[in-house]
């Protein structure tokens, strides 16, 4: 449990630092967010995207995706590596919601 708490604190720190420096906020999902199969993803309610970090808020929890882009001299050597962490809350209920505030 302590390890999970420390991981959440680390990820929130990364998110706060990214949002302060990039001046970008969350975007509400109005059908424009797609999954890896290019199908609309209604599970995502809000998305933070600064290019190298994505944070997805859902009714059940949140996800972090961290992207690293490596550019080579030819098309075969260009790579995109990413890491994803999904956090689900056991006590999330069907009636829970994420609020949008200005």
Buried (B, 14 or more C-beta within 10 A) or exposed (E): EEEEEEEEEEBEEBBEEBBEEBEEEBEEBEEEBEEEEEEEBEEBBBBBBBEEBBBBBBBBEBBBBBBEEEEEEEEEEEEEEEEEEEBEEEEEEEEEEEEEEE
